[in-house]
């Protein structure tokens, strides 16, 4: 047995962080940790990695009880720990290869001994041609891949990964999971991984669902988990949103659809009942609520429908094109999504439109003007990195930004601040806030002056599904008030909220349309989408990839799009398949 935890407890000044947590992890297994912000996931991982002590309970690693520092020291080379944060375990001014060599030396390995393994890790992560690039110049996905290379260089038997896929695009997420699965299958590696992507949790052998430091569920994600619930997805308008939140659990609104959870014994229309996923179970356990707020209506002097118009925008850094001839327009009051892989140019484009960067070529207009200086008060910007002062309190941040924007009357926001739960944190220093509440505060600070356009750069990165629901209710309310919202995200389910989507790859605009039209175009171009269920799903998945099929994993299902059913020839007897509908993640992966 690799890990055995019995009634682990951890206490902080404000109460317990973990209460009576027990689990086991065997060789070659993947254990997933899920739960809301502050549930105790990182604390549990730090305890297993011996970065943090525990207060009560018993912990065994490789059948050795961990009760004194020296009992862990003899085992530490059998474990690797990668903390949360893009590239947080890397040395930013070292190259890719130098980082790997450094971690090998830390473990007392001779550089000549690791050449073969280093070459393999670089090859399978796709970092081989970037081995001389500084870590600070890598995209988010590349940083995470390098972090994993550094963690695996000494051949650990257990790797502990704290949210390794946060902030990386869907393609990089899939590549990271292929990497994990390959090492599990080839080296019998054991993995403990936390994630805010609940489809990833479905790939794990076992899952711990933590809430307020306690285990809400521990075990396998199987059919028995869904026995007592029905999941309904039916047409609905925004006018109905309050009704659904008050009547049902696990509610999520996406444009003209609502998804929610019901008990099996409740009445329902069979045609709207859909197959449940693990996210439905989690959302059913957590409290979602309707935000009964309305932002003041925006009365703009600019009457044209297109509030932003770009024509041939390019941006170069030396010889590198970060953006190349990008042209599109954004309409008043719409939610406009900017999607693309890490390093595609999304943030660069936002910085040009907000006046932080100057374009190299092309032109753009905001409210019919090419001069941004006089338009600053009409624009709001929530940056990818928190635009908050972490050593100030919540109310001090609000006061600071109201002064910056010349807002004298912030009383109109008092009710909004109360409804979104920030009032109870007013005196709290920002760096001590849960991640989701930092994001709420950053959004409020970016719209205190009621801008006509607000730019949100990955506003929900790393937060749990309930927090994402809160955020998208706020974004929808902003749009209803007449504010134009331009948003980037790596959560493809969130793209369904957008009125239109621009897909950018390698600095170029490669697709622009409404979500449903993009999905329809995918079917026309690539063929129908099929979901395959197989007991030996990973072997079949690898086989289909080798045969050239566009296959990906969705939980433990294999997802494939093709114009014929020739893939059936490669399935084992225990496989079933059915035609499905494409998602925005399918669109992203296909075009990007």
N, C-alpha and C positions, 0 to 999 in steps of 0.2 A: 504494500500500500504506500502511495507516494505522500498523501496528506490525510490526516485524520484530526478533525477538530471536535472537541466535546464541550458544549456550553460555554463558548468563548464570550467574555464580557469585557467591554472597554468603557471607562467612565471619563468624562470631561467635566469641567466646572459647571456647565449648564445642564448636566444630566448624562445619561448613558448614550454612547454612540453605537454600541453593539450590546445586545442582550440575549444570552443563551443561544449562540449560533453554533450549530453542529453540522458537519458534512464529512464526506470522504471523497477522495480522488484516487483512482487507480491508474496504473501505468497505461499510457496511450489514450487517456481520456481527455476530453475538453469540458471544463466546468465554466459555465457562463454566470456572471453576476449582473443582475438588472435591478432597477429601482429608481425612484425619484432622486432629485438632488438632495444631498444630505442624508441619504438612507443608510450610509455606512459602508458602501462598496470599497472605496479607497482605503478606509481604515482597516477593513478585513484583509485586503491585499497586502498592506504594509505590515500587518501582524505576521502573516504567513511568510513574507519576505524578510522578516526580522528587522524591518526599518522602524517598527513601533512595538512597544511592549503591550501585553494585555494584562488585565487586572484579575480576572477569574477564568476558570476553565482549564482545559488541558489541550495541548497541541503536540501532534506527532508528525515528524517529517522523516520519510524513509524508515519508518518503524522506530525512530529515536524520539524520545520525549524531549521537548524543548522547554527547559525550565531554568537554564542558566546560560549566560552568553557563550561560554566555552562549548556548550553542547551544540550550539548552532555553528560555531566557527569551523568545525570539521566537516560541515555539510554545505557550506556556502558556495563552494565551487560546483555543486550539483544543481544550483538554482540560478536563474537570471530574472531580474526585475526591471521592467520598463515603465517609468512613471508617466502620469497623464501630462499631455502637452506636446505640441509638434516639435520634435527634435530636442526635447528637454534634457535627454541623457547624452546629447552630442556636444562636441567641442566645435563651436561655430567657425572658428578660424583655422581649423584643420580640414584637409581634403577628405573625401569619402574613404580613400584607402588609408590615409593616416589615422582616421578615427578607428577603423577596424584594427589596425596594427596596435594602436594605443590600448584598446580594450583587451587585446590578446596579451600584451605585456603586463597589464594590470593583473591578469590571471596567471602570470608567471610562465606564459607560453613562449617558446622560441619562434621568431618570425619565420624562419625557414620551415618549421614544422607545420605552420598553418597555411602555407601558400595554396595547397590544393583545395582546402576547405574555403579559404577566402575567395578563390577563383570561382568555386561553385556557387557561393552565396551571391557574389556580384553578378554572375550569369543568370541565375534564376530570378533575381530581383530586377533585372534589366538595368543595373547600375554600372555594368562593366565599362560602357563608353563614357561614364561620368566620374570615373574613379579619381580624376585629378581635380574635380570641381570642389570648391569650398562648401562645407555643410550649410553655411549661411546663404548660399546662392541656390539651394535646392528648393523645389516645390514642396508643399506640405506632404504629398504622398511619398515623394522621394525621401524626405527626412524620416518618415515612419519606417520605410523599408530599410534605410541605413541603420536606424535604431535597432531594428530586429536583427540585422546582420551582426551588429556589435554584441547583441545579447546572445546570439547563437554561436559565436565564433569558438567558444570553449566547450562546445557540445554539452550543454546542461541537460539534465533529465526532466527538469520542471522549469517552465517559463511563465512568469506572471506579467500580464499585459493590462495596464490600466487605460481603458478607452483608446486603444491604438488607432481606431478608424475615425475619431472625431476630427473634423476639419479637412478630411480628404474626400475627393470626388468618388462617384460610384464605380468608375473603372479601377481606380487605385484600391478601393475597398475590396473589390473582387480579387484583385491581384494579391492583396495582403492575405485574404482568406485562403486562396490557393496555396500560398506560401505556408501558412499554418498547417493546413491539411496535409501537404506533402511531407512535412517533417514529422507530423503525427504518424502518418502511414509508413514512412521510410525509416524513422529512427525511434519509433515508439515514444516520442516526446509527450509529456503531459503538460496541459495548458490550463491556466486560470485566466479568464479574460472578462473584463467588464465592458459593457457596450450600451449606448443609448439607441442603437438600431435593433429593434426587437426581432426583425427577420434574421439577424445574425445569431441571436440567442437560440433560434430554432435549429441551428446546425450543431449545437453543443450536445454532448452525451447526457449531461445533467445541467439543471439551472437552479440557481438560488435567486428568488425574488425577495429583495429586502425593502422594508418600509419602516421608517422611524427606528432603525436599528434592529428590527425583529424580522424573523423569517416568515414571510407570508406563504411561500411555496418553495419546496425543495424536491426535485425529482426530474423525471423524464418528461419532455413535452410530447405528449401522445394524445390519442383520441379521447381518453378518459378525462382529460383536462377540459374538454369542451362538451361533456355529456349533459350538463345542466343549463346550458345557455343556447340561445339562438342569436345570431347576428343578422341584423336587417340593414339593407342599404336601399333607400328609396328616394324618388324625386322630392325635392322640397325647395322652398324659396327662403331667402333671408328673413322674410317677415315671420316665418314659422319657427325661427331659431330658439326663441325663448321657450316655447311650448315643449320642444324636444328636450332641452336641458332640464326642465322642471319635471318631466315625466319619466325619462329614461336615464340609464347609466352609460358610461363610455361613449358619450356623444362626440362625433367629429363632423363638422360641416365642411364641404368642399364644393364651392360654386353652387351648382344646382342639385347637389346630392347630400343626403345626411346618412351617417352610419351610426348605429347604436346597438346596445346589448339588451336582450330581454330574457326573462326566465322561460324555460321550456313550456311551462303551463300557461303562459300568457297567450292571448289571441294574436295571430299575425297573418298577414297575407303571404302565402307560400311562395309566390313569384318573386318576392323581394328578399327572401331569406338567402343569405350567401354563406360560403364556407368560412368558418372562423379562423383567425390566426392568433398567435400568442399576444399580439398587441391588444386584441379585444379583451383577453383575459386580464391583462395588466390594467387597462383602462377601466374595466369593470370593478376592480378592487380599489382604484383611486378615485378621489372626488374631482369631478369636473363640474364647473358651474358657469352659468350664463353671466356675462359681464353687462349689466344693465346701465350702460353709459352711452353718451352721444357726444361727439366732439362738435364744437361750434361750426356752423356752415361757413364754407369759404366763398367769399364773393370776390371774384377776380375781375380786374379791369381788362385783362387780356381775353378776348372773345373767340380767338381761333381754337379749333378742336385740338390741334397738335401743339402741345406746350413745349416739346423738345423735338428738334429736327437735326439729325446728323447727316453730313454729306462727306463721304470719303475720308473719315478720320483715321489717321495713322499716328503711331507713336514709336519712336526708335530710342534705344539705349545703346549708343555706339553703333555697331553693325546689326544689332538684334532688333527685329520688329516685334514689339509687344502687342501692337494693334496694326492691322493692315486694311485700309480702305473700308472701314465700317460705316454703313449707312442705314438708318432707320428713323422712324418717328415714334413718339410716345404721346398718347391721347390724354386729355384732361380726365382726372378721376379714375384712371384705370390702374390696376395692379399689374405691373410689367415685370416679368421675371427675366433675370440674366443668369443663364446656366452655362456651365462649361467646366472642363477639367481644371485641376490646380495649375496655375500658371498660364491659363488661357488668355488673360487680359481683362477679366471682369473688373477687378479692383482698379486697375489702371484707367479703364474707361470711366468709372465713377469719379476718380480723382480729377480727370480732365473736365467732366461735366460740373464738378463743384469748384473748379478753379485752383486745385492743388497742384495739378500738372498742366503744362502747356503742350498741346498737340504738335506733332512734327509736320503733319500735312492735313489738309482738309479743313472744314469749317462746321460750326454748329451754332444753333440759336436756341436760347431758352426764353420763352415768352416773347419771341420775335426779335430778341436782342442778342448780339454777339459779345456784349460787354457784361461780365459777371459781377463786377465790383458793386454796381448799383442794385444788383438782384440778390445779394447775399441774404437779406432779411426775408426773402421769399423762398429760401431753400433750407432744408434740414438734412443733417448727415449723421448717421450712426455708423461709426467705422467698425471694421473687422476686429481690430484691437480696441478694447474698451476705451471710450472717450470720457472716462470718469476720473475724478481725483480720488485715488484709493484711500488717502489718509484723511479725507474729509467725510463728514457724516452725510446721510441721505439728504437731509434738509439743507445742509451747506452746499452740496452739489447743485440742488435745485435753485438755491438763492444765487449761486455764482453764475449759472447759465441764464437765469432771468435777467441779471445785470448785464451780461455780455450782449444779450439780444435786446436790451432796453425794454423788457417787459415789466410794467409797473403793477399790473393786476394779475396775480397768479391764483387768486381765490377761485377762479373758474376751473382750476385743475384740482382743487382740494378734494372734491367728490370723486374724481377719477383716481387720484392717488389712494384714497380710502378703499374704493371698490377693487383695485388691483392688488391690495394688500400691503402697499408700501408704508401706510401710516404707522403700522406697528414697529417699523424699522427706522423711523424718522431720526432718532438719535444715534443709530448704529453707524460705526465706521464702515465705509463701503467695502474695504478689503475683507471684512468679516461676513459679508452677505452671502447667502447661497447664490450659486451661479444664475439661476432663473430670475432672482430678484435684482441682480446687477443688470441683467438684460432689460428688465422692465424699467428700471431707473434710467438706463442709457437712452431708451426710446423716449421716455417722457422729457428728458433734458433736450433731446433733439427736436422736439415739437412744441416747446413752451411758447415760442413766438408764432405758432400756428402758420407754418410755411405752406405754400401752395404745392410744393414738391418735397418729398422726403426720400432720401437714399438710405437703404438699409443693407449693409454689407454683412451677410451671413449672421443675421440677428439671433438665430436659434441654435447656433453651433454648440453641441455638447449638452443641451438641456433635454430633460425628459419629455415624454409625450404630452403630459398634462401642461407643462410650461409652454410647449409648442402650441397647444390648443389655445391657451391664454393669449399668446402673442398674435396668433392669426385672427383671433376675434378682434384684437386691437387694430390690426392692419386692415381688416374688413371694415371696421367702423371708420377708420381714417378715410378710406376710399369712398364710403357713403357720404362723408361730409364734404366731398369734393377735392380732397387732397390726392394728388398723384403719387403713387408709391412705386419706387423702383427697388427691387429686392433681389439679392443673390442668395442661393441656398444650395447645400449638397443633399438635403432631404428631398428626394424626388417626389414623395407623396405631397409635399408642400407645393410643388409646382402646379398641382391640380387647382390650387386656389387662384392662380394667376389668370387674368383675362387674356393676356398674350405672353409669349415666351420668345426670347432671342437666344439661340444656342451659339455660343462662341467657342471655337477650337483653334489653338495655335494663332490667336490674334485675329482670326477671320470670322465673319458672320456666316454660318453654314445653314441655319434654318430660322424661320421667323413665322409664327402663326399661333392660333389658339391651341390649347392642349389637345382637344378632341380631334382637331384637323391634323395635328402632327402625328397622333396615334393612327388615324385613318391612313395617312400617307405612308407610315411604316408598314402596314399590312399590304398596301398596294405595291410597295417596293421590295419588301423582304419576304412576304408570305405570311401565313397564319401563325399564331402563337400557340404552342402546346405546353402543357404542364405534365411532366412525367414523375411518377412516384415509384421508386425502386428500393428494395431492402439494401442493396449494395449500390446506393445512389452515387457515391463518389467515384467508384470504379467505372460505372456507366458514363458518368459525366466526363471523366478523363478520356474515355474511349471515343465519345462523340466529338470532343474537342480535337482529338488526334485525327479523326476522319474529316475534319474541316467544317463541322456544323457550328452555327452560332449558338452555343450553349452557355448557360449561366446557372448559378444556384440561387434559388429563392427559398430560404430556410433549407429544408431537406428535399425540396422538389428540384427537379431539373427543368429549366425553362429553355425552350428552343423555338426559333422561328424559321420556317421553311416553306417552300412552295409545293412540296410533296410530302409523302409519309414514308420515304425511304429509310428514315431513321429507325423504323421498327425493326429492321434487319439486325440492328446492333443491341437490341434490348434483351435482357434475360427474362426467364419465365415469370419471375415475380414482379415484373414491371406493369404498371397500368398508365394510360395516358388519356388526356382529354383536351379538346380545343379550349383555349382561354382568350382573354382580352388583353391587349397590350397595356403597359403602364408607361408613365413618363420616364421611369428608369430604363425601360426597353428602348425608348426613343433616344435617350441620352447616350446609352452605350452604343447604339447602332450608328448614330451620326457623328459622335465625338471620337 
